[in-house]
Amino acid sequence: MSDGSTHDAARTGRDGPSPPRYIDALLGDFDGADDHRWNHLGHWDEPAEAVPGSRVRAQERMNDVVVSLADVADGRAVLDVGCGFGGTLQSIDSRFERMELVGLDIDVRQLRVCTRLVPRRTNSLGWVNGDACHLPFPSSRFDSVISIEALWHVPSRREFLHEAGRVLRASGALAVVDILIEPDAADSMGISRREMLETLERGFAPWPEPTTTLEDVLGHAAAAGLECESVIDATDNTVPTYLDHGDSTQRPGAATFSRNDGVRLFVELHRRRCLKVVYLSFTARNSS
Ligand SMILES: C[S@@+](CC[C@H](N)C(=O)[O-])C[C@H]1O[C@@H](n2cnc3c(N)ncnc32)[C@H](O)[C@@H]1O
């Protein structure tokens, strides 16, 4: 993979999956600022200590937790699925040597922003346009696969996990962050299930599998030959993310984003613990 290249390798045409619409409102964030490429929740080890203005550092913290779960080390090949603006691979590039780093996303606009990143001397960085459920890579290609907050958008978690298991070498590591709605969420909010799902759809589409449970995800992973190493419930650690919600001085474009009723419902579901944020890690048990 040549450094800084973008490679259109999969079908993402009219009938294929499309990027989440909320990305439209966030693209402007990255016009000039290259130092906070995160598009995920923050993680506070001590949620009670969260203060306004600490979100970017907390986003870095979530990234660091997931990178450590993915067993990243010098000399490894790492794939980031749903890489967004490239923050995770940027952070790995800055800390490790002799790395082959590949980011895949369904959204070419974000990948174009990624190509501004220049890898450090001993590392390579490549960017691939494609769908998480059809990874355009040969089997056993990567030592680690990471995916932070992309699974809730992909057409099928089962297919993604199968693909992740396929492209990992034997004993390779997968680490993901997923967002799962609790089965009794609508009742707890006093709304119908249909209203809840339609409202969330307005803020976060595509969200093809909103009723998937943690047990479903773990079952799909086991069927894909992925042995579960850890399940971390980070719901409480990530709730303070909304301290700065809608504050355009913290995040350009956020004020528009926050006015969406789907986004408001999501925040309320999270605050009331009606959705779960989980970090999961697995080891590939495919044949060597
Ligand atoms: C919440 S963002 C997370 C971005 C990045 N991982 C981060 O932590 O900053 C979700 C990302 O998943 C990507 N995505 C959504 N559906 C996808 C799919 N089917 N295949 C690949 N990427 C997808 C989106 O375009 C977006 O960049």
The ligand as an SDF file (V2000), in Angstrom:
LIG
                    3D

 27 29  0  0  0  0  0  0  0  0999 V2000
  -18.9410    7.3960   14.7010 C   0  0  0  0  0  0  0  0  0  0  0  0
  -17.8870    7.3800   13.3090 S   0  0  0  0  0  0  0  0  0  0  0  0
  -16.3810    6.7650   14.0490 C   0  0  0  0  0  0  0  0  0  0  0  0
  -15.1630    7.1850   13.2740 C   0  0  0  0  0  0  0  0  0  0  0  0
  -13.8240    6.7710   13.8780 C   0  0  0  0  0  0  0  0  0  0  0  0
  -13.7700    5.3400   14.1070 N   0  0  0  0  0  0  0  0  0  0  0  0
  -13.5580    7.4980   15.1660 C   0  0  0  0  0  0  0  0  0  0  0  0
  -13.5360    6.8480   16.2150 O   0  0  0  0  0  0  0  0  0  0  0  0
  -13.3280    8.7250   15.1340 O   0  0  0  0  0  0  0  0  0  0  0  0
  -18.4520    5.9590   12.3790 C   0  0  0  0  0  0  0  0  0  0  0  0
  -17.6610    5.7320   11.0970 C   0  0  0  0  0  0  0  0  0  0  0  0
  -18.0900    4.5010   10.5010 O   0  0  0  0  0  0  0  0  0  0  0  0
  -18.1610    4.6920    9.0930 C   0  0  0  0  0  0  0  0  0  0  0  0
  -19.0540    3.6740    8.5020 N   0  0  0  0  0  0  0  0  0  0  0  0
  -20.3960    3.6110    8.5750 C   0  0  0  0  0  0  0  0  0  0  0  0
  -20.8710    2.5370    7.9170 N   0  0  0  0  0  0  0  0  0  0  0  0
  -19.7920    1.8890    7.4210 C   0  0  0  0  0  0  0  0  0  0  0  0
  -19.6240    0.6930    6.6510 C   0  0  0  0  0  0  0  0  0  0  0  0
  -20.6720   -0.0480    6.2680 N   0  0  0  0  0  0  0  0  0  0  0  0
  -18.3720    0.3170    6.3260 N   0  0  0  0  0  0  0  0  0  0  0  0
  -17.2900    1.0760    6.6860 C   0  0  0  0  0  0  0  0  0  0  0  0
  -17.3940    2.2140    7.4120 N   0  0  0  0  0  0  0  0  0  0  0  0
  -18.6180    2.6170    7.7850 C   0  0  0  0  0  0  0  0  0  0  0  0
  -18.6730    6.1210    8.9520 C   0  0  0  0  0  0  0  0  0  0  0  0
  -18.4840    6.6550    7.6590 O   0  0  0  0  0  0  0  0  0  0  0  0
  -17.8820    6.8240   10.0570 C   0  0  0  0  0  0  0  0  0  0  0  0
  -16.6490    7.2750    9.5770 O   0  0  0  0  0  0  0  0  0  0  0  0
  1  2  1  0
  2  3  1  0
  2 10  1  0
  3  4  1  0
  4  5  1  0
  5  6  1  0
  5  7  1  0
  7  8  2  0
  7  9  1  0
 10 11  1  0
 11 12  1  0
 11 26  1  0
 12 13  1  0
 13 14  1  0
 13 24  1  0
 14 15  1  0
 14 23  1  0
 15 16  2  0
 16 17  1  0
 17 18  1  0
 17 23  2  0
 18 19  1  0
 18 20  2  0
 20 21  1  0
 21 22  2  0
 22 23  1  0
 24 25  1  0
 24 26  1  0
 26 27  1  0
M  CHG  2   2   1   9  -1
M  END
$$$$
